[in-house]
Amino acid sequence: MKVELSRVVHGGCRLGVLTGLGRAGQHSLDVPGCLLYTRCGTVPHLTQDTLHTLPNLPSVTQLTLSTIAEHQEALEEFKNGFRTFSGLHDTVVYCSLHDPATRCPTGHTTNKTVSVWGSGGRIELTVARFMALQKAVRPDWYQSMADGETWQASPSRKRVRKSVDRTLAHLDECLLLHQDMQELQGVEVFGVVEGGDILEERLRSAKETAKRPVAGFCLDGLQSGSMDQALRSQLISAVARELPEEKPRLLQGVGRPDEVLACAEAGVDLFESFFPFQVTERGCALWFDFDISSDPECAELNEERDTVGESQENGGGAADAEDQEQLMTPFEINLNDKRYREDFRPLVEGCGCYCCRNHKRAYLHHLLVTNELLAGVLLMLHNTAHYHAFFRALREALATDKLDLLKKRVLGQGGADTAAKD
């Protein structure tokens, strides 16, 4: 795979196409872009038929070992890989270590093992078992094993250094075993860049990982809630300068639209799309403006957003990871709120998803307060559509020199927003 850049904006924001995806190299993905988030190969709340009512889905589907490791025996007996096992046709399969939507307990990493957490509890992985899982899954690319625990606490420099050393050692072992596995011929490996919040260790991790024969890079330990956005952007920019221009950079654990914009400006190509699922689990709908094609009258939207958002803003700084999963953000509305009991508007005016075309806020509120499963289905449809449309708007903004306008729209600082406040 290779990133073919068409332009670089603001010194770091990369617009282009990731080509050569899949074992036959027949797929591509526009960047900046995001992957399709799944659990056990299925987008939460949605069947495959329901999911494919949405247009322009990403060509890359993300699996996580934390959700499929407990099914290793079944996959090995099946022998044909996870794509066939789960009916994932005509898509590129990427396998990561952890589920980005779930907080993992710390303190279970050793020099020889890492742990993932499935529905049955902790699963300890050696490099040999990790690679046996990749052999059973047969993805198109996967993240190498890594010690990524340093983002969840305030580790010492010694602990961060150990994280980098362990991750590089794991990568070397994975690459050694990879070359001897016939089932993984043509499969790509992404090296993991660790280093916590220490610039020196970040750069060392990036330089050493770039020396290995990897197809791309996972930037780990920069998850939402782990550090201030300014520091995150500074670290990403410094790391990006050490990485080959033609190889993709995938950022783990960041999904908020404001953070996505900042990280894309710092040089990130790919993001995980777990954020719509988190919003859905809160009983909320994504609801933010990214229209840069015109200057529409959006005062009503921004006025309501100001009112709702005052009690929802969490500041965007470093916060506890568990709080980040639970707290609402300024980019969503809470349909559980009784204010929507008689609100007969669609979730977002002009949205073309099935939910917005056929149902009103009052109906979604009713489904939520009566605990109907349909609520999750409709919210996930809307949230997935809205989030992926945001990435299309980001690429359009880069292509048309409207990134500043997009940032004003998303962050609620546009002219219409000012007018609404006046």
WOFEN-V86742 format. One record per helix or strand. SS is the DSSP state (h for helix, s for strand). FROM is the first residue (numbers start at 0). TO is the last residue. Records with the same first field share a line. If there is no record, write none. Layout:
SS = FROM-TO / FROM-TO
//
This chain:
s = 1-8 / 12-20 / 26-30 / 32-33 / 35-36 / 38-38 / 41-41 / 59-63 / 91-95 / 112-117 / 120-125 / 140-142 / 187-192 / 215-218 / 247-250 / 269-270 / 283-285 / 331-333
h = 47-50 / 64-77 / 80-85 / 126-136 / 148-151 / 156-177 / 181-183 / 198-209 / 228-239 / 256-265 / 274-280 / 298-308 / 320-325 / 337-339 / 353-357 / 360-368 / 373-398 / 402-410 / 414-420
//
